[in-house]
Amino acid sequence: IRAAARHVLAHAKPGDAVWNAEEMLFSRPINHYLGKSGLTLLDQADVPDPSRFPRLWVLYGVRTDAPPVPAGYGSFRMSPFNGVVLFQFAAPEPGATPDVTQHSTRPASSATVPAPR
């Protein structure tokens, strides 16, 4: 988690949020490494709002599939680390046509979805 947190700190922008979507065990390390960063830390019960947080960083345990894209976010970038996978979701730019259908039966992959700029 430390390496993923360093990556977030190196690449996050003002207005970004970090969301602990699934793993309760990640709460303490996320708060330890990112709590004083100035980024908004969202708990599992929080619903990310793309109008408030245009970029959302999410730590997941190691997985073989892409997680569902949070409502209102259109693209993502995935970065694997030892024991965790970091996803960076981005809200669509105003006036842009979404590249991913939110209700698709196929999961989105980083090969088919443009990465955030």
mmCIF file of the C-alpha atoms, coordinates in Angstrom:
data_MODEL
# 
_entry.id   MODEL 
# 
loop_
_atom_site.group_PDB 
_atom_site.id 
_atom_site.type_symbol 
_atom_site.label_atom_id 
_atom_site.label_alt_id 
_atom_site.label_comp_id 
_atom_site.label_asym_id 
_atom_site.label_entity_id 
_atom_site.label_seq_id 
_atom_site.pdbx_PDB_ins_code 
_atom_site.Cartn_x 
_atom_site.Cartn_y 
_atom_site.Cartn_z 
_atom_site.occupancy 
_atom_site.B_iso_or_equiv 
_atom_site.pdbx_formal_charge 
_atom_site.auth_seq_id 
_atom_site.auth_comp_id 
_atom_site.auth_asym_id 
_atom_site.auth_atom_id 
_atom_site.pdbx_PDB_model_num 
ATOM 1   C CA . ILE A 1 1   ? 0.000   0.000   0.000   1.00 0.00 ? 1   ILE A CA 1 
ATOM 2   C CA . ARG A 1 2   ? 2.931   2.320   0.676   1.00 0.00 ? 2   ARG A CA 1 
ATOM 3   C CA . ALA A 1 3   ? 4.131   2.202   -2.942  1.00 0.00 ? 3   ALA A CA 1 
ATOM 4   C CA . ALA A 1 4   ? 0.602   2.818   -4.240  1.00 0.00 ? 4   ALA A CA 1 
ATOM 5   C CA . ALA A 1 5   ? 0.229   5.767   -1.834  1.00 0.00 ? 5   ALA A CA 1 
ATOM 6   C CA . ARG A 1 6   ? 3.527   7.222   -3.079  1.00 0.00 ? 6   ARG A CA 1 
ATOM 7   C CA . HIS A 1 7   ? 2.228   6.916   -6.646  1.00 0.00 ? 7   HIS A CA 1 
ATOM 8   C CA . VAL A 1 8   ? -0.962  8.764   -5.686  1.00 0.00 ? 8   VAL A CA 1 
ATOM 9   C CA . LEU A 1 9   ? 1.034   11.512  -3.962  1.00 0.00 ? 9   LEU A CA 1 
ATOM 10  C CA . ALA A 1 10  ? 3.271   11.902  -7.011  1.00 0.00 ? 10  ALA A CA 1 
ATOM 11  C CA . HIS A 1 11  ? 0.416   12.079  -9.539  1.00 0.00 ? 11  HIS A CA 1 
ATOM 12  C CA . ALA A 1 12  ? -2.664  13.414  -7.715  1.00 0.00 ? 12  ALA A CA 1 
ATOM 13  C CA . LYS A 1 13  ? -4.015  16.870  -8.441  1.00 0.00 ? 13  LYS A CA 1 
ATOM 14  C CA . PRO A 1 14  ? -6.003  19.256  -6.242  1.00 0.00 ? 14  PRO A CA 1 
ATOM 15  C CA . GLY A 1 15  ? -9.623  18.099  -6.120  1.00 0.00 ? 15  GLY A CA 1 
ATOM 16  C CA . ASP A 1 16  ? -8.782  14.391  -6.396  1.00 0.00 ? 16  ASP A CA 1 
ATOM 17  C CA . ALA A 1 17  ? -10.205 11.894  -3.913  1.00 0.00 ? 17  ALA A CA 1 
ATOM 18  C CA . VAL A 1 18  ? -9.046  8.520   -2.636  1.00 0.00 ? 18  VAL A CA 1 
ATOM 19  C CA . TRP A 1 19  ? -11.792 5.936   -2.095  1.00 0.00 ? 19  TRP A CA 1 
ATOM 20  C CA . ASN A 1 20  ? -11.502 2.751   -0.106  1.00 0.00 ? 20  ASN A CA 1 
ATOM 21  C CA . ALA A 1 21  ? -14.240 0.879   -1.963  1.00 0.00 ? 21  ALA A CA 1 
ATOM 22  C CA . GLU A 1 22  ? -13.898 -2.691  -0.683  1.00 0.00 ? 22  GLU A CA 1 
ATOM 23  C CA . GLU A 1 23  ? -11.133 -3.517  1.781   1.00 0.00 ? 23  GLU A CA 1 
ATOM 24  C CA . MET A 1 24  ? -11.616 -2.547  5.441   1.00 0.00 ? 24  MET A CA 1 
ATOM 25  C CA . LEU A 1 25  ? -8.029  -3.630  6.083   1.00 0.00 ? 25  LEU A CA 1 
ATOM 26  C CA . PHE A 1 26  ? -6.847  -0.810  3.812   1.00 0.00 ? 26  PHE A CA 1 
ATOM 27  C CA . SER A 1 27  ? -8.430  1.945   5.942   1.00 0.00 ? 27  SER A CA 1 
ATOM 28  C CA . ARG A 1 28  ? -5.601  2.418   8.424   1.00 0.00 ? 28  ARG A CA 1 
ATOM 29  C CA . PRO A 1 29  ? -2.751  2.366   5.876   1.00 0.00 ? 29  PRO A CA 1 
ATOM 30  C CA . ILE A 1 30  ? -4.654  4.743   3.570   1.00 0.00 ? 30  ILE A CA 1 
ATOM 31  C CA . ASN A 1 31  ? -5.211  7.152   6.455   1.00 0.00 ? 31  ASN A CA 1 
ATOM 32  C CA . HIS A 1 32  ? -1.589  6.791   7.573   1.00 0.00 ? 32  HIS A CA 1 
ATOM 33  C CA . TYR A 1 33  ? 0.011   7.422   4.185   1.00 0.00 ? 33  TYR A CA 1 
ATOM 34  C CA . LEU A 1 34  ? -2.515  9.848   2.677   1.00 0.00 ? 34  LEU A CA 1 
ATOM 35  C CA . GLY A 1 35  ? -4.333  11.400  5.650   1.00 0.00 ? 35  GLY A CA 1 
ATOM 36  C CA . LYS A 1 36  ? -2.252  14.602  5.661   1.00 0.00 ? 36  LYS A CA 1 
ATOM 37  C CA . SER A 1 37  ? -1.945  14.866  1.866   1.00 0.00 ? 37  SER A CA 1 
ATOM 38  C CA . GLY A 1 38  ? -4.792  17.336  1.365   1.00 0.00 ? 38  GLY A CA 1 
ATOM 39  C CA . LEU A 1 39  ? -6.665  14.795  -0.753  1.00 0.00 ? 39  LEU A CA 1 
ATOM 40  C CA . THR A 1 40  ? -10.224 13.904  0.222   1.00 0.00 ? 40  THR A CA 1 
ATOM 41  C CA . LEU A 1 41  ? -10.386 10.398  1.701   1.00 0.00 ? 41  LEU A CA 1 
ATOM 42  C CA . LEU A 1 42  ? -13.703 8.629   1.130   1.00 0.00 ? 42  LEU A CA 1 
ATOM 43  C CA . ASP A 1 43  ? -14.892 5.649   3.186   1.00 0.00 ? 43  ASP A CA 1 
ATOM 44  C CA . GLN A 1 44  ? -16.605 2.537   1.869   1.00 0.00 ? 44  GLN A CA 1 
ATOM 45  C CA . ALA A 1 45  ? -20.046 3.980   2.617   1.00 0.00 ? 45  ALA A CA 1 
ATOM 46  C CA . ASP A 1 46  ? -19.338 7.195   0.691   1.00 0.00 ? 46  ASP A CA 1 
ATOM 47  C CA . VAL A 1 47  ? -20.543 7.568   -2.889  1.00 0.00 ? 47  VAL A CA 1 
ATOM 48  C CA . PRO A 1 48  ? -17.923 9.269   -5.104  1.00 0.00 ? 48  PRO A CA 1 
ATOM 49  C CA . ASP A 1 49  ? -19.260 12.372  -6.834  1.00 0.00 ? 49  ASP A CA 1 
ATOM 50  C CA . PRO A 1 50  ? -17.540 13.087  -10.176 1.00 0.00 ? 50  PRO A CA 1 
ATOM 51  C CA . SER A 1 51  ? -18.661 16.726  -10.092 1.00 0.00 ? 51  SER A CA 1 
ATOM 52  C CA . ARG A 1 52  ? -16.758 17.223  -6.807  1.00 0.00 ? 52  ARG A CA 1 
ATOM 53  C CA . PHE A 1 53  ? -13.902 14.797  -7.486  1.00 0.00 ? 53  PHE A CA 1 
ATOM 54  C CA . PRO A 1 54  ? -13.027 14.667  -11.205 1.00 0.00 ? 54  PRO A CA 1 
ATOM 55  C CA . ARG A 1 55  ? -10.337 12.049  -10.531 1.00 0.00 ? 55  ARG A CA 1 
ATOM 56  C CA . LEU A 1 56  ? -10.795 9.184   -8.105  1.00 0.00 ? 56  LEU A CA 1 
ATOM 57  C CA . TRP A 1 57  ? -8.018  6.902   -6.842  1.00 0.00 ? 57  TRP A CA 1 
ATOM 58  C CA . VAL A 1 58  ? -9.158  3.472   -5.596  1.00 0.00 ? 58  VAL A CA 1 
ATOM 59  C CA . LEU A 1 59  ? -7.086  0.693   -4.003  1.00 0.00 ? 59  LEU A CA 1 
ATOM 60  C CA . TYR A 1 60  ? -8.294  -2.873  -4.514  1.00 0.00 ? 60  TYR A CA 1 
ATOM 61  C CA . GLY A 1 61  ? -6.844  -6.178  -3.423  1.00 0.00 ? 61  GLY A CA 1 
ATOM 62  C CA . VAL A 1 62  ? -5.175  -8.146  -6.205  1.00 0.00 ? 62  VAL A CA 1 
ATOM 63  C CA . ARG A 1 63  ? -7.793  -9.091  -8.787  1.00 0.00 ? 63  ARG A CA 1 
ATOM 64  C CA . THR A 1 64  ? -7.918  -10.596 -12.247 1.00 0.00 ? 64  THR A CA 1 
ATOM 65  C CA . ASP A 1 65  ? -10.821 -8.523  -13.556 1.00 0.00 ? 65  ASP A CA 1 
ATOM 66  C CA . ALA A 1 66  ? -11.540 -4.831  -13.832 1.00 0.00 ? 66  ALA A CA 1 
ATOM 67  C CA . PRO A 1 67  ? -13.847 -3.491  -11.112 1.00 0.00 ? 67  PRO A CA 1 
ATOM 68  C CA . PRO A 1 68  ? -17.056 -1.758  -12.088 1.00 0.00 ? 68  PRO A CA 1 
ATOM 69  C CA . VAL A 1 69  ? -16.520 1.857   -13.100 1.00 0.00 ? 69  VAL A CA 1 
ATOM 70  C CA . PRO A 1 70  ? -18.086 4.077   -10.403 1.00 0.00 ? 70  PRO A CA 1 
ATOM 71  C CA . ALA A 1 71  ? -21.211 5.905   -11.578 1.00 0.00 ? 71  ALA A CA 1 
ATOM 72  C CA . GLY A 1 72  ? -20.350 9.121   -13.382 1.00 0.00 ? 72  GLY A CA 1 
ATOM 73  C CA . TYR A 1 73  ? -16.750 8.168   -14.167 1.00 0.00 ? 73  TYR A CA 1 
ATOM 74  C CA . GLY A 1 74  ? -15.879 7.192   -17.705 1.00 0.00 ? 74  GLY A CA 1 
ATOM 75  C CA . SER A 1 75  ? -12.285 6.051   -17.999 1.00 0.00 ? 75  SER A CA 1 
ATOM 76  C CA . PHE A 1 76  ? -9.587  4.517   -15.875 1.00 0.00 ? 76  PHE A CA 1 
ATOM 77  C CA . ARG A 1 77  ? -5.923  3.679   -15.593 1.00 0.00 ? 77  ARG A CA 1 
ATOM 78  C CA . MET A 1 78  ? -4.718  0.616   -13.658 1.00 0.00 ? 78  MET A CA 1 
ATOM 79  C CA . SER A 1 79  ? -1.375  0.379   -11.827 1.00 0.00 ? 79  SER A CA 1 
ATOM 80  C CA . PRO A 1 80  ? -0.461  -2.925  -10.113 1.00 0.00 ? 80  PRO A CA 1 
ATOM 81  C CA . PHE A 1 81  ? 1.640   -2.915  -6.946  1.00 0.00 ? 81  PHE A CA 1 
ATOM 82  C CA . ASN A 1 82  ? 2.737   -5.679  -4.587  1.00 0.00 ? 82  ASN A CA 1 
ATOM 83  C CA . GLY A 1 83  ? -0.505  -6.949  -3.025  1.00 0.00 ? 83  GLY A CA 1 
ATOM 84  C CA . VAL A 1 84  ? -2.776  -4.175  -4.327  1.00 0.00 ? 84  VAL A CA 1 
ATOM 85  C CA . VAL A 1 85  ? -4.031  -2.712  -7.572  1.00 0.00 ? 85  VAL A CA 1 
ATOM 86  C CA . LEU A 1 86  ? -4.505  1.046   -7.852  1.00 0.00 ? 86  LEU A CA 1 
ATOM 87  C CA . PHE A 1 87  ? -7.180  2.361   -10.202 1.00 0.00 ? 87  PHE A CA 1 
ATOM 88  C CA . GLN A 1 88  ? -7.447  5.983   -11.239 1.00 0.00 ? 88  GLN A CA 1 
ATOM 89  C CA . PHE A 1 89  ? -10.935 6.771   -12.518 1.00 0.00 ? 89  PHE A CA 1 
ATOM 90  C CA . ALA A 1 90  ? -11.658 10.014  -14.373 1.00 0.00 ? 90  ALA A CA 1 
ATOM 91  C CA . ALA A 1 91  ? -14.940 11.815  -14.908 1.00 0.00 ? 91  ALA A CA 1 
ATOM 92  C CA . PRO A 1 92  ? -15.772 12.620  -18.521 1.00 0.00 ? 92  PRO A CA 1 
ATOM 93  C CA . GLU A 1 93  ? -14.743 16.105  -19.574 1.00 0.00 ? 93  GLU A CA 1 
ATOM 94  C CA . PRO A 1 94  ? -17.705 18.474  -19.965 1.00 0.00 ? 94  PRO A CA 1 
ATOM 95  C CA . GLY A 1 95  ? -19.167 18.188  -23.462 1.00 0.00 ? 95  GLY A CA 1 
ATOM 96  C CA . ALA A 1 96  ? -17.244 14.989  -24.237 1.00 0.00 ? 96  ALA A CA 1 
ATOM 97  C CA . THR A 1 97  ? -18.997 11.861  -25.442 1.00 0.00 ? 97  THR A CA 1 
ATOM 98  C CA . PRO A 1 98  ? -18.483 8.995   -22.967 1.00 0.00 ? 98  PRO A CA 1 
ATOM 99  C CA . ASP A 1 99  ? -16.248 6.209   -24.283 1.00 0.00 ? 99  ASP A CA 1 
ATOM 100 C CA . VAL A 1 100 ? -17.674 3.507   -22.003 1.00 0.00 ? 100 VAL A CA 1 
ATOM 101 C CA . THR A 1 101 ? -21.282 2.424   -21.666 1.00 0.00 ? 101 THR A CA 1 
ATOM 102 C CA . GLN A 1 102 ? -21.912 2.213   -17.926 1.00 0.00 ? 102 GLN A CA 1 
ATOM 103 C CA . HIS A 1 103 ? -24.403 -0.645  -18.323 1.00 0.00 ? 103 HIS A CA 1 
ATOM 104 C CA . SER A 1 104 ? -22.325 -2.763  -20.673 1.00 0.00 ? 104 SER A CA 1 
ATOM 105 C CA . THR A 1 105 ? -22.400 -6.530  -20.157 1.00 0.00 ? 105 THR A CA 1 
ATOM 106 C CA . ARG A 1 106 ? -18.652 -6.658  -20.808 1.00 0.00 ? 106 ARG A CA 1 
ATOM 107 C CA . PRO A 1 107 ? -16.274 -5.168  -18.232 1.00 0.00 ? 107 PRO A CA 1 
ATOM 108 C CA . ALA A 1 108 ? -14.259 -2.215  -19.434 1.00 0.00 ? 108 ALA A CA 1 
ATOM 109 C CA . SER A 1 109 ? -10.545 -2.759  -19.793 1.00 0.00 ? 109 SER A CA 1 
ATOM 110 C CA . SER A 1 110 ? -7.658  -0.343  -19.931 1.00 0.00 ? 110 SER A CA 1 
ATOM 111 C CA . ALA A 1 111 ? -7.072  -1.519  -23.511 1.00 0.00 ? 111 ALA A CA 1 
ATOM 112 C CA . THR A 1 112 ? -10.466 -0.214  -24.628 1.00 0.00 ? 112 THR A CA 1 
ATOM 113 C CA . VAL A 1 113 ? -10.834 2.871   -22.441 1.00 0.00 ? 113 VAL A CA 1 
ATOM 114 C CA . PRO A 1 114 ? -8.638  5.942   -22.858 1.00 0.00 ? 114 PRO A CA 1 
ATOM 115 C CA . ALA A 1 115 ? -6.503  6.844   -19.862 1.00 0.00 ? 115 ALA A CA 1 
ATOM 116 C CA . PRO A 1 116 ? -7.052  10.147  -18.051 1.00 0.00 ? 116 PRO A CA 1 
ATOM 117 C CA . ARG A 1 117 ? -4.864  13.048  -19.096 1.00 0.00 ? 117 ARG A CA 1 
# 
